[in-house]
Amino acid sequence: MKKLFILLIVLIVSGCCHLAEQSEFWKHKSIYASWDHTGFSIFGYQNPTVLDVKETKQQGWWGIPVEVKDKRR
């Protein structure tokens, strides 16, 4: 039973590491682009303003835009 538990833990950890590698999570130095981004993500996301939208574009919070094809058409 102990070996099965250890095997299960190893499989879960390796699966999580593989998914993190595919998402390029490890290539970034931090999760948030700036302290403003951190503050907004923790406190201000529920009631964004036009100023928040401008700030996100100026500071590049959301990374590089990716065009997605609409499959419904």
Buried (B, 14 or more C-beta within 10 A) or exposed (E): EEEEEEEEEEEEEEEEEEEEEEEEEEEEEEEBBEEBBEEBEEEEEEEEEEEBEEBBEEEEBEEEEEEEEEEEE
